C-alpha cells in the first residue's frame, strides 16, 4: 500500500483517551483487585505494590475505559487541504462507543476506507474493539479483523510506517513532530494527567482539546510522510 496512492479523503484519523474504570485501587472489588494484581505482576518489581502500579490501569481494556475518541478527516478545497474534526466524549462509555460505531457503519464501511493512528495497531484499535465487545456492541467492519489476511486489514499506523520493518523500538509522536518541524501547541496536560483531570477536575472538555491536538499532529505527520505541505491552522474546522 503506497501512501501516495491512497485517497486521503478515505482515511479516518483518530486518537483515544482512556482512564481507569475507578480512580483508586481501593475502589476495586476483591476479585477485580486480585485479577489486576495478577495482570500487572511484571510491573511489581523491586517491591512495588499493586496500588503503586494502579496508575497503569487505564492502558488495559479490562480495567480501563474510553472517555474520548477524537477523529479527523482531510478534504480537498479550492484553498487547499482542510482538516475537519469531530469528537465523541462522555462519561457513559457505552453510549460513546455506540455513537462511534454508528458513524463507522454509516460512513466508513467499504473496503476502501482506512483507519489511521499512532501506535494504534498496538493500542487504540484493539482497545476500542475490546471495549465494544465488553459492552455487547457489534464490531463495525473496519474493526472486525478476525480471520482477515494482513493485506485485508485497512489500518494504518504512523509509528509502524516510521519503523520501515524495524521492530526494535517505540517512537513517540512528539519526537516525530519535532524532527519533521511540525508545530504543536504547548499543552497544559500530558497523557499522564488525563486520569487526574477526569476524576479530580471533572474536566472532560480539557481532555477533548488535548485529544484533538494529537489527531491534528497525526494528520500533519502523515502528510509529511507523503512529502506534502502541512495544513494551515486556518483550515482546521472543529
VOLUMTOR-81464 format. One line per field, with one value per residue (C-alpha): residue in one letter; x negated, y, z negated. Coordinates in Angstrom, 1 decimal. Layout:
# residues N
resn	(A,...)
xx	(X,...)
yy	(Y,...)
zz	(Z,...)
END
This chain:
# residues 238
resn	(X,X,X,X,X,X,X,X,X,X,X,X,X,X,X,X,X,X,X,X,X,X,X,X,X,X,X,X,X,X,X,X,X,X,X,X,X,X,X,X,X,X,X,X,X,X,X,X,X,X,X,X,X,X,X,X,X,X,X,X,X,X,X,X,X,X,X,X,X,X,X,X,X,X,X,X,X,X,X,X,X,X,X,X,X,X,X,X,X,X,X,X,X,X,X,X,X,X,X,X,X,X,X,X,X,X,X,X,X,X,X,X,X,X,X,X,X,X,X,X,X,X,X,X,X,X,X,X,X,X,X,X,X,X,X,X,X,X,X,X,X,X,X,X,X,X,X,X,X,X,X,X,X,X,X,X,X,X,X,X,X,X,X,X,X,X,X,X,X,X,X,X,X,X,X,X,X,X,X,X,X,X,X,X,X,X,X,X,X,X,X,X,X,X,X,X,X,X,X,X,X,X,X,X,X,X,X,X,X,X,X,X,X,X,X,X,X,X,X,X,X,X,X,X,X,X,X,X,X,X,X,X,X,X,X,X,X,X)
xx	(0.0,-1.8,-1.0,-0.8,1.7,4.1,7.1,6.6,10.3,10.9,8.9,10.3,7.5,8.2,6.8,8.4,8.0,8.6,8.8,9.1,12.7,12.3,9.8,8.2,7.1,9.0,12.3,12.0,14.0,12.0,12.0,11.1,8.3,6.9,7.0,5.4,2.6,2.0,2.2,-0.4,-2.8,-5.6,-5.3,-5.6,-9.3,-11.6,-8.8,-6.2,-2.7,0.5,1.7,-1.6,-1.2,2.5,1.9,1.3,4.9,6.1,4.0,5.6,9.0,10.0,9.5,9.8,12.5,12.5,13.6,12.8,12.4,11.3,11.4,10.2,10.7,8.9,10.8,9.7,10.9,10.1,7.9,6.1,6.5,8.8,9.0,12.4,12.6,15.2,15.0,17.0,16.7,18.8,18.8,21.1,18.6,21.3,23.1,19.8,18.9,22.4,22.2,18.7,19.8,22.8,20.5,18.2,21.1,22.6,19.5,16.5,17.9,16.3,13.1,11.6,12.0,9.0,8.4,5.1,3.5,0.1,-0.8,2.9,2.4,1.0,3.3,6.2,7.8,7.6,8.8,11.8,12.7,12.3,14.4,17.1,17.3,17.5,20.5,22.1,21.7,21.3,17.9,18.1,16.5,13.4,12.6,13.8,10.4,10.8,9.9,8.7,5.4,2.9,3.5,7.2,6.9,7.5,5.4,2.5,0.1,-2.3,-4.6,-4.7,-5.3,-8.3,-9.8,-10.3,-10.2,-12.4,-10.6,-13.1,-11.8,-8.9,-9.0,-6.7,-4.5,-6.3,-9.7,-8.4,-6.7,-9.9,-12.2,-9.7,-9.2,-5.5,-4.3,-2.5,-0.9,-2.1,0.3,1.2,1.6,0.0,1.2,0.2,2.6,5.7,7.0,6.4,8.1,11.1,11.6,10.4,11.3,14.2,12.9,13.8,13.6,10.0,9.3,11.1,8.9,5.8,7.0,7.9,4.4,3.0,5.2,4.2,0.5,1.1,2.6,-0.2,-2.8,-1.0,-1.2,-4.9,-5.3,-3.8,-6.1,-3.0,-2.6,-1.1,2.5,2.7,4.2,6.9,8.0,8.8,12.6,13.9)
yy	(0.0,3.1,6.2,8.5,6.2,6.2,8.7,10.7,11.5,7.8,7.9,8.5,9.7,9.1,9.0,7.9,8.9,6.3,6.3,3.6,2.4,3.6,6.2,4.3,0.7,0.6,1.1,-2.2,-5.2,-8.1,-10.2,-7.4,-6.3,-9.9,-10.1,-6.7,-7.8,-10.9,-8.9,-6.4,-8.8,-7.9,-4.3,-5.1,-5.4,-4.0,-4.3,-2.2,-2.9,-3.2,0.1,1.8,0.5,1.1,4.3,2.0,0.6,3.0,1.3,-2.1,-2.6,-5.0,-2.3,1.0,2.8,5.3,8.8,10.4,9.4,12.3,11.9,14.0,13.8,15.7,17.1,18.9,22.5,25.3,27.0,23.7,20.8,21.2,19.2,18.6,17.4,15.6,14.1,11.6,12.2,11.1,9.6,6.9,4.8,2.5,5.5,6.9,3.7,3.2,6.6,6.0,2.6,4.2,6.7,3.9,1.8,4.8,6.5,4.1,0.8,0.0,-1.9,1.5,3.2,3.2,3.9,5.6,6.3,6.5,3.2,2.5,-1.1,-1.9,0.4,2.4,-0.1,-3.2,-1.1,0.2,-3.3,-4.9,-2.3,-2.6,-6.4,-5.9,-3.6,-6.0,-3.7,-5.3,-4.5,-2.3,-3.9,-1.8,-3.0,-6.7,-8.1,-11.7,-14.1,-11.4,-11.6,-8.8,-7.0,-7.0,-5.1,-1.4,0.0,2.4,3.2,6.1,4.5,1.4,3.4,5.1,1.7,0.6,-3.0,-2.4,-3.8,-2.7,0.5,2.8,6.3,8.9,11.3,14.2,13.1,12.7,16.1,17.6,16.1,16.9,20.5,20.1,22.9,21.5,23.9,23.7,21.6,22.2,18.5,15.3,11.7,11.1,13.8,12.5,10.4,13.2,15.8,13.4,12.2,15.2,18.2,16.6,18.5,16.3,19.2,19.8,16.1,16.5,19.5,17.5,14.6,16.7,18.3,14.8,14.0,17.2,16.4,12.8,14.2,16.6,13.8,11.6,14.5,14.8,11.1,11.8,14.9,17.1,20.6,20.9,22.1,25.7,26.3,28.5,25.4,23.3,23.1,21.9)
zz	(0.0,1.3,-0.8,2.2,3.9,1.0,1.3,-1.9,-1.9,-2.6,-5.8,-9.3,-11.6,-15.3,-18.8,-22.1,-25.7,-28.4,-32.2,-34.9,-35.5,-39.0,-40.2,-43.1,-43.6,-46.9,-45.0,-43.1,-44.3,-45.7,-42.6,-40.3,-42.6,-42.6,-38.8,-38.4,-40.7,-38.6,-35.3,-36.5,-38.3,-35.9,-37.0,-40.7,-40.7,-43.3,-45.9,-44.1,-45.3,-43.1,-44.5,-43.3,-39.7,-39.5,-37.6,-34.6,-34.8,-32.1,-29.4,-29.9,-28.2,-31.0,-33.7,-31.8,-29.8,-26.9,-27.7,-24.4,-20.7,-18.5,-14.7,-11.8,-8.1,-5.3,-2.4,0.7,1.0,3.5,0.9,0.2,-2.2,-5.1,-8.4,-9.9,-13.5,-15.4,-19.0,-20.9,-24.6,-27.5,-31.0,-29.5,-27.6,-26.1,-24.5,-23.3,-21.6,-20.1,-18.6,-17.2,-15.8,-14.1,-12.4,-11.2,-9.9,-8.1,-6.6,-6.8,-5.8,-2.5,-1.6,-0.6,-4.0,-6.3,-10.0,-10.9,-14.3,-16.0,-17.8,-17.0,-16.0,-19.4,-21.5,-20.0,-17.6,-19.9,-22.9,-21.0,-19.8,-23.2,-24.9,-22.3,-22.8,-26.6,-26.1,-23.7,-20.7,-17.2,-15.7,-12.6,-9.6,-9.7,-13.3,-12.8,-11.6,-12.8,-10.0,-7.7,-5.9,-6.7,-3.4,-4.1,-7.3,-6.5,-9.3,-9.1,-11.9,-11.6,-14.1,-12.1,-8.9,-10.6,-11.6,-7.9,-9.2,-12.2,-15.3,-18.0,-19.4,-20.1,-18.6,-20.2,-18.2,-20.0,-18.7,-15.1,-15.2,-16.4,-13.7,-10.9,-12.2,-12.7,-15.0,-18.1,-20.6,-24.2,-26.2,-29.7,-30.3,-29.1,-28.8,-32.3,-33.6,-31.9,-34.8,-37.3,-35.1,-34.6,-38.2,-40.2,-38.0,-36.1,-33.0,-30.1,-27.7,-28.6,-27.7,-24.4,-23.5,-24.3,-22.2,-19.2,-19.2,-18.9,-15.9,-14.2,-14.8,-13.5,-10.2,-9.7,-10.3,-7.7,-5.2,-5.9,-5.3,-1.8,-1.3,-1.2,-2.7,-6.1,-6.6,-7.6,-11.1,-9.4,-7.5,-10.6,-11.3,-14.7)
END
